[in-house]
Amino acid sequence: MKRELIPYFLEIQDLQLKNKELERNLKNLQVEYESFRSENLGIVQKKEEELKNITDSLKKLKDQQKEKEDQIILLKEKLNNEEKRILVLKNPKEVIHVEKEIES
């Protein structure tokens, strides 16, 4: 009866060896995974920060553009008012004076 059990014991021993090998492989993979995750998490965080900086810069540029457009509108209105004022003036000296104001 003991001889009949020997193949089973050998099979169990073989399975135990395979199990230990698989456990080592699993530990190695876990270490690799953690390393990979750490590296890529850093990269993702850097890219998110870059994206935020670009978004902030874009917002500032749009705000500056809006300010400049508003200034242009105000200057156009001022120019139109001055041109209307010139048309009303009769005295040539006043016209020259107003034209100089417009130029400045």
CORKA-V364505 format. One line per field, one symbol per residue. ss: DSSP state (H for helix, E for strand, L for the rest). phi: phi as a letter, one per 40 degrees, with the letter a starting at -180 (. if undefined). Layout:
ss: ???
phi: ???
This chain:
ss: LHHHHHHHHHHHHHHHHHHHHHHHHHHHHHHHHHHHHHHHHHHHHHHHHHHHHHHHHHHHHHHHHHHHHHHHHHHHHHHHHHHHHHHHLLLHHHHHHHHHHHHL
phi: .ccccdcccccccccccccccccccccccccccccdcccccccccccccccccccccccccccccccccccccccccccccccccccccbcccccccccccccc
